[in-house]
């Protein structure tokens, strides 16, 4: 039984509105180095393999949570959203377009640069 199809997808414009309004918990689920190179505005980093175990500490059940990775070909964001959905987070979404789609739409990524002394 494959319940991947149960994942709710969010599109770029809807996500942009959610981010601008401060309504979404945005989660990049790639490796830390990828996150540091650039991530969606306000996104936190949680590797997709650990999101199930960390969800309770990070999120409320009624939070709108949006997971993403690079693009539609990258499975990590979908897996993470499916995991959250299975844990009872009813407002978990997969941003399928990912970082590639965000940039293609003309929006900026934030990068985390090492702190200057």
C-alpha positions as CSV (number, residue, x, y, z in Angstrom):
1,X,0.0,0.0,0.0
2,X,1.5,3.3,-1.1
3,X,-0.1,6.3,0.5
4,X,2.2,8.8,-1.2
5,X,-0.7,10.0,-3.3
6,X,-2.4,11.3,-0.1
7,X,0.1,14.1,0.2
8,X,-1.3,17.5,-0.3
9,X,0.6,19.7,-2.8
10,X,1.0,23.5,-2.4
11,X,1.9,25.6,-5.4
12,X,4.4,28.5,-5.5
13,X,2.0,31.4,-5.4
14,X,0.0,30.0,-2.5
15,X,3.2,29.3,-0.6
16,X,4.5,32.8,-1.3
17,X,1.3,34.2,0.2
18,X,1.6,31.9,3.2
19,X,5.2,32.9,3.8
20,X,4.5,36.6,3.4
21,X,1.6,36.3,5.9
22,X,3.7,34.3,8.3
23,X,1.2,31.4,8.1
24,X,3.4,28.5,7.2
25,X,6.1,26.5,8.9
26,X,8.4,25.9,6.0
27,X,10.8,23.0,6.3
28,X,13.8,22.1,4.0
29,X,14.4,18.4,4.3
30,X,17.8,18.2,2.4
31,X,21.3,17.9,3.8
32,X,22.5,20.8,6.1
33,X,25.0,22.0,3.5
34,X,22.2,22.4,0.9
35,X,20.2,24.4,3.4
36,X,23.1,26.7,4.1
37,X,23.6,27.3,0.4
38,X,20.1,28.8,0.2
39,X,16.6,28.1,1.5
40,X,13.1,29.5,1.3
41,X,12.5,32.6,3.4
42,X,12.1,31.6,7.1
43,X,12.5,27.9,6.4
44,X,13.9,25.7,9.1
45,X,16.1,22.6,8.4
46,X,15.0,19.2,9.4
47,X,16.4,16.2,7.5
48,X,13.5,14.1,6.1
49,X,14.8,10.9,7.8
50,X,14.4,12.6,11.3
51,X,11.2,14.6,10.8
52,X,9.0,11.9,12.3
53,X,10.9,11.8,15.5
54,X,11.3,15.6,15.8
55,X,7.8,16.6,14.7
56,X,6.2,16.7,18.2
57,X,8.9,19.1,19.5
58,X,8.8,21.3,16.4
59,X,5.1,21.5,15.4
60,X,1.6,21.8,16.7
61,X,-1.0,19.6,15.2
62,X,-2.8,22.6,13.7
63,X,0.3,24.1,12.1
64,X,0.4,24.5,8.4
65,X,3.7,22.7,7.6
66,X,5.3,22.9,4.1
67,X,8.1,20.5,3.3
68,X,10.3,20.9,0.2
69,X,13.5,19.8,-1.4
70,X,15.0,20.7,-4.8
71,X,12.2,19.9,-7.3
72,X,9.6,17.4,-8.3
73,X,12.2,14.7,-9.0
74,X,13.5,14.9,-5.4
75,X,11.5,12.5,-3.2
76,X,12.6,13.8,0.2
77,X,10.0,16.5,0.5
78,X,7.2,14.2,-0.4
79,X,8.4,11.5,2.0
80,X,8.5,14.1,4.8
81,X,5.0,15.4,4.1
82,X,3.7,11.9,3.9
83,X,5.3,11.1,7.3
84,X,3.8,14.2,8.9
85,X,0.4,13.4,7.4
86,X,0.6,9.8,8.8
87,X,1.4,11.3,12.3
88,X,-1.8,13.3,12.2
89,X,-0.6,16.7,11.0
90,X,-3.6,17.4,8.8
91,X,-2.1,20.6,7.4
92,X,1.1,19.2,6.1
93,X,1.9,20.1,2.4
94,X,4.6,19.1,0.0
95,X,5.9,22.0,-2.1
96,X,6.7,20.0,-5.2
97,X,8.3,22.7,-7.2
98,X,10.9,23.1,-4.5
99,X,13.9,25.4,-4.5
100,X,14.2,25.2,-8.3
101,X,10.6,26.3,-8.8
102,X,10.8,29.1,-6.2
103,X,13.9,30.6,-8.0
104,X,12.3,30.0,-11.4
105,X,9.3,32.1,-10.2
106,X,11.7,35.0,-9.5
107,X,11.8,34.7,-5.8
108,X,14.9,34.9,-3.6
109,X,16.5,32.2,-1.4
110,X,18.0,33.1,1.9
111,X,21.4,31.8,2.7
112,X,23.0,31.2,6.0
113,X,26.5,32.4,6.0
114,X,29.0,31.5,8.7
115,X,29.0,34.1,11.4
116,X,31.7,36.7,11.1
117,X,33.8,37.1,14.3
